[in-house]
């Protein structure tokens, strides 16, 4: 089995994409990278296609017709990975807010504890760099809110830096995933929690992007706020 696949969804990440791919593939631990690109008009996919000549068999690209959302990009990537022999499947942003070197730590904990591991901003306090106070309060408050509604003990419920052992993704019905924005991150953790899969949090330092534009929007925040209640109701009605 191949050890790990890092899935990176992209939309207009030309300023970051070659740098992040090179950083991941330069790690001492062997990782493969799958880029799921939503038809970026800035040439992100074309940059990856050029890199594939250098990293044949390690760098893969899935091009989608349009901007379909973070959640559907990851589900697309998960299914791609499960059709192949990857034992550990990772979520990671393209903008260096997640340090590629922390992939090794997530993998080690996942192997040791046979657990889904989360790169957590809040398990040892608040480890966020370059965020304004209102963004920190929004993110931290969202995690408190999610824990209150769902009963999960996870400190960073909206984290987007995650390692899934293969068996966890095989145990989640990916066709039932409904959320496409950052609520998707909550939904994946909640479904793993409901299935009683072991979940571990690994402390990381999250650094806000310095290149490119954030994809955060009011619609994404609204989906997360009301989506959590929807998940809890579905669980109570046994329709999750």
Secondary structure, DSSP 8 states (H G I E B T S, - for coil): -EEEEEEEEESS-TTTHHHHHHHHHTSSS-EEEEEEE---TTSHHHHHHHHHTTSTTTEEEEE-SS---HHHHHHHHHHHHHTTTEEEEEE--SSSSS-TTHHHHHHHHHHHHTSEEEEESSTTS--EES--HHHHHHHHHHHHHHHHHH----S-TT---EEEEHHHHHTS-GGG----STHHHHHHHHHHHHTT--EEEEE--EE--SSS-----HHHHHHHHHHHHHHHHHHHTT--
